[in-house]
Amino acid sequence: MTFTHLRLERTNHYCLLSLNRPKANALSPDLIQELNVAFDSMEADEDIRSIILTGGTGKFFCGGADIPSIRDSLEARYAENSPLETGASLMDRIERCPKPVIAAINGFALGGGCELAMACHIRIASDEAIFGQPEINLGIVPGWGGCHRLPRLIGESRALDWLLTGRMVGAKEALEAGLVSKVVPSEELMTAAIEIAALLGEKAPIALRAIIRAVHERAVRPETGKSLEAEAVAETVASLDAREGMAAFLEKRTARFVGK
């Protein structure tokens, strides 16, 4: 599979997906489309247990939406197939991805780039990472999840501070706020991400998928959280992986999960 703005590498049970659109990895319509194609491929590949999404080794994880390419479509807002609609849909599909998506945030994650990181299930950051939702400075508001995912992740008070001021936020503050779960030196970022992917590769795929679904559905429909968790439990305990996991625990050995 050949991409213009992405690099995709399959290794063991995880896939490394790197944005490659110099210089800021801005989300153009073409890059959004390539990301959708890549996720289609990775979700269909049973050998892939998790996905690492990064901006590579440059200064940018993702600089946000590519303003020149979407400026003329702003009035169309969320009309079908407009850049605003396709960007929002991409964030939703990443959040719903049945395989854990790890954001390895190497640098600036601004606007749509911050929203891209928030759509991932696990976020770790380089100590050089910078976050922000600067849309207010353009006279607009975040349209790809910033107004609803950010308050959910860091709380309403902090989210309003970031959204209304449009200020830049360093990795340390992002960690304290709960936007990311770990901050490491820049040279250790990919090692840390791969360690998480390796750990996830040892887990039962059915259980991973059920947890992601239950947590996501609770976020969008809080009143259903308890029943969705019960459904997830029912699905996983009936699986072969659950039997294997319990047997391995009792036999004091490493479980061998097969995703069934």
C-alpha positions, 0 to 999 in steps of 0.5 A: 500500500502506497501513501503520499502523506503517511508512512505505515510499518507493520511490526509484530503485533502493532502498526506504526503510522507516521504522518508525513506531510512537511512541514507541519503535518497539517490535515489536508483532505488528501491526508484525511482520506489516507488516514481513513484508508490506513485505518480500514487496512489496519482494522481488517488485519487480524495480526495487528493488535494495536496502532501507534500514531505519531508525527515522526521525528520533526517538530510537529505531531500535527499542526492542525487543519490545513487552513488553505485547503478548507478555508473555502469550505467553512461556510459549508460547515458539515455538509456531506464530504466537506473537509470539516465533515470528513475531519470530524468523521475521521476523529470519531472513527479513530475513537471507535477503532476496535484496536487500541490507538496510541498517540506518540506526540512528538511535538506541536499538536495544535487545533486539529492536531490536538483533536487528533491526539484526543481521539486516540485511546492512549496518549504519551508525549515527548517533553518537547510536545506543545498542545493547544486549541488556537481556533479562537485566534482565527475567530472560529471554534474547534470543530473536530472534537475539541469542544466535547472531548477536551472537557471530558478529558481534563474537566470543564474549567481547564478546558474552557481556559484552554479553549477561550484563551487559545494558549499553548500548553506544555507537556508538563501541564498536559500531564498534570491536566490528564490530557496525556498519561505519560511524558518522556524525553524526546529520544525515548518517545518511540521506545515508550510507545512500542513498550505499550504496544508490546504490552497490549499485544499480550492482551486478549483482543476481544477484551480490548475491543469490548473495553474500548466500546464500553468506555466510548459509549459511556462517554457519548451516552452516560446513562447507558454505561452500566448496561454496556459494561455488563454487555462487555463482560458477557461477551468476554467471559464467553470467549476462548481467550477468557478460558485461556486467561483464567487457565493460565492464571491458575497454572501460573503461566503466560496466557496465549490469546488468539482473539476468539 
